[in-house]
């Protein structure tokens, strides 16, 4: 699931056409240090991680999480 703070995006003057539309968009340099997520340790975030690994495969899911990390994702308690 992708949740956006549309109020903040509008306040920053980011055109709606440029908003992220997919999970992969979050790894783009445009969103560096602007993405937050729950640590995928338990509950819903762990379920999402398991689903990504199942749907995308181990290598693609690991690459995505690494790309998020490299793009400055902020991981916090769920």
C-alpha contacts under 8 A as a table, 3 or more apart, distances in Angstrom:
res1	aa1	res2	aa2	distance
2	X	21	X	7.93
2	X	22	X	7.04
2	X	23	X	6.70
5	X	8	X	5.46
5	X	9	X	6.35
6	X	9	X	4.97
6	X	10	X	6.08
7	X	10	X	5.24
7	X	11	X	6.13
8	X	11	X	4.93
8	X	12	X	6.15
9	X	12	X	5.19
9	X	13	X	6.42
9	X	14	X	5.48
9	X	15	X	7.91
9	X	19	X	7.82
10	X	13	X	4.98
10	X	14	X	5.74
10	X	15	X	7.23
10	X	16	X	7.84
11	X	14	X	7.68
14	X	18	X	6.66
14	X	19	X	7.23
15	X	18	X	5.44
15	X	19	X	6.95
16	X	19	X	5.26
20	X	23	X	7.68
20	X	25	X	5.25
20	X	26	X	6.47
21	X	25	X	6.46
22	X	25	X	5.26
22	X	26	X	7.23
23	X	26	X	5.55
23	X	27	X	7.74
24	X	27	X	5.69
24	X	28	X	7.53
24	X	64	X	7.28
25	X	28	X	5.48
26	X	31	X	6.03
26	X	35	X	6.96
26	X	68	X	7.04
27	X	31	X	6.94
27	X	32	X	7.45
27	X	64	X	7.57
27	X	67	X	5.71
27	X	68	X	5.27
27	X	71	X	6.00
28	X	31	X	5.84
28	X	32	X	7.05
28	X	71	X	7.49
29	X	32	X	5.01
29	X	71	X	6.64
31	X	34	X	5.27
31	X	35	X	6.72
31	X	71	X	7.51
32	X	35	X	7.19
32	X	71	X	4.84
32	X	72	X	5.69
32	X	73	X	7.46
33	X	71	X	6.30
33	X	72	X	4.46
33	X	73	X	5.83
33	X	74	X	7.31
34	X	72	X	7.46
34	X	73	X	6.95
34	X	74	X	7.95
35	X	72	X	7.36
35	X	73	X	5.01
35	X	74	X	6.22
36	X	73	X	5.50
36	X	74	X	4.52
36	X	75	X	5.77
36	X	76	X	7.48
37	X	73	X	7.27
37	X	74	X	6.33
37	X	75	X	5.01
37	X	76	X	6.39
37	X	78	X	7.98
38	X	45	X	6.18
38	X	75	X	5.35
38	X	76	X	4.99
38	X	77	X	5.49
38	X	78	X	4.67
39	X	42	X	7.99
39	X	45	X	6.68
39	X	46	X	7.84
39	X	75	X	5.30
39	X	76	X	5.64
39	X	77	X	6.00
39	X	78	X	6.53
40	X	43	X	7.91
40	X	44	X	7.92
40	X	45	X	4.57
40	X	46	X	4.31
40	X	47	X	7.82
40	X	48	X	7.72
40	X	49	X	6.34
41	X	45	X	6.86
41	X	46	X	5.25
42	X	45	X	6.30
42	X	46	X	4.76
42	X	47	X	7.45
43	X	46	X	5.46
43	X	47	X	6.28
44	X	47	X	4.99
44	X	48	X	6.16
45	X	48	X	5.03
45	X	49	X	6.26
45	X	78	X	7.49
46	X	49	X	5.04
46	X	50	X	6.16
47	X	50	X	5.05
47	X	51	X	6.14
48	X	51	X	5.06
48	X	52	X	6.16
49	X	52	X	5.09
49	X	53	X	6.24
50	X	53	X	5.19
50	X	54	X	6.20
51	X	54	X	4.99
51	X	55	X	5.93
52	X	55	X	5.12
52	X	56	X	5.59
52	X	57	X	7.33
52	X	61	X	6.02
53	X	56	X	5.47
53	X	57	X	4.90
53	X	58	X	5.19
53	X	60	X	7.68
53	X	61	X	5.25
53	X	62	X	7.86
54	X	57	X	5.48
54	X	58	X	7.39
56	X	59	X	7.92
56	X	60	X	5.72
56	X	61	X	5.92
57	X	60	X	5.64
57	X	61	X	6.10
58	X	61	X	5.35
58	X	62	X	6.08
59	X	62	X	5.25
59	X	63	X	6.09
60	X	63	X	5.03
60	X	64	X	6.17
61	X	64	X	5.10
61	X	65	X	6.32
62	X	65	X	5.23
62	X	66	X	6.12
63	X	66	X	5.08
63	X	67	X	6.03
64	X	67	X	4.99
64	X	68	X	6.18
65	X	68	X	5.06
65	X	69	X	6.21
66	X	69	X	4.99
66	X	70	X	6.08
67	X	70	X	5.00
67	X	71	X	6.06
68	X	71	X	4.99
68	X	72	X	6.49
68	X	73	X	5.50
69	X	72	X	5.30
69	X	73	X	5.30
70	X	73	X	7.50
